[in-house]
Amino acid sequence: MKIAIPTWNGRVSPVFDTASRLLVVEIKEEIEVFRFETDISEHFLPSKTMRLTGLGIDTLICGAISRPLVYMITTAGIKLIPWISGQVEEVVQAFLTNTLFDPQFIMPGCAGAWGKGTGGKDGKGRRRRGTRFP
């Protein structure tokens, strides 16, 4: 499995659409086996998606992300974990230990978008005010 995290100054980049660096971590049996950082400064959003698929990324962990890019990435079969913030090393470790959804890693103001597994819906299928994802 390969995960990717856009980086900026040692932290998860706040907005994936404008990120220029990407950390790629290969994981086997819940252990990191290889990592490298690469350039993703493409400004054409489909090019960012093609770059992820070309790298063989299975999961993208990122901060904020636009709806068009969400659609392109998920349509390409890449699992998306948005609204994550923090130091990159801590986020990688949280992913490996299955603690990534701890409140300390959720971007400020974005906790409602996760909505206890309802993906921003109020439990009756209606979108809650201020949420961005279905």
N, C-alpha and C positions, 0 to 999 in steps of 0.2 A: 504494500500500500504506500502511496505517496501523498503526503499532505503539502500544501503550499500556504505560506503566510506572507502577505505583503509587508515590507518593513520600512521603517523610517526612524532613524536615530536610535536603533535598538528596541523600538516598540512596534506594535502592530500599527501599520499605516492607518490613519483615521478614515480615509476614503479610498476604496479599492480603485475606483475609476481613474484616479489621478496618480496612483502609486507607480513608482519607477523601479523598485527593487522587490525581488521575490525570493524568499527562503523556501527551498524544497527539501523536505525531509523524507527519506525512505524508511519505512517501519516494517519489521518482520517480527511476528509473534510478540507484539507490544514492546519491542525494543528498537531504538533508533540504530540503524546500521550505516547510514550514509546521509550526508547533507551537502548542499551547495547553495550559493546565492547567485542569482542571475538578473539580468536587466529585463524589465517589462514596460519600458517607457512608451510603448505604442499608444497613440492618442485615438486611434480608430478602434472602437470597442470590439468589433468582431475579431480584430487582430489579437486583442488580449485573450479572448476565448480560444482562438486557434493556438496561441502560444501555450496555454494551459493544457490543451489536449495533446499538443506536440510533446510536451514534457511528461505526459502520462499521469497527470494529476488525478487522484481519486477524490480528494476532499480539499476544498478551499476554506480556510479560516480567515475572516477579514472583519474590518470595522464596517462603516457604512458602505452601501453599494446601491447604485441606481437600479430601478426596475428593469430597464432594457437589458442591462448586464446580468441581472438575476436570471432573466428569461433565457438569455443566450447560454449562460453557464450551466443552468439546470437542464436545459434541452440537450446540451452536449453530454449529459450523463454524469456531471461532476456534482458531488454532494456539496452543499453550501452551508457554512456555519457563519452567519453574519453577526454584526453588533458586538464583536469581541474587541477588547482593548487590553493593554498591559504590556509588560516587558516580554519580548519574543521568547526568551528562554523559559520564562515562567509559563507562558501559554503552551509551548511545546510539552513541557512536563505535565501540565494540567490535562492536555489531550491524552498523553500516554497513561495517566493515572485515572482517566475518566472523571475528572473534576472540572472540566472546562466550563460547565454551566454554573459554577460557584459565582455568587453575585460580584465578587471582586473583579471578574473578567468581563462582565457585561458593560457595554458602553453606558456612561451616565445618560439617563433619560430614555434608555431603550429597553428597560426591563419589561415594560408593558407589551412590547412587540413579541416577547416569548410567551406570555400569558399562560403559564402552567400547561404547556403542551398544546394549547389551542391555536397557536400561531397568530395571535392578535385578535381572536374572536371571543365573544362574551359567553361562550358556552351554549348559546342558542343558535350558533351559525352566523351571527351578525358581527360585523367588524366593530371593534371598540374604537372609540374616538382616539385619534393620534397614532394609530398603528399603521404600518406600511406594508406588511406582507400578509398574504392570505393564510 
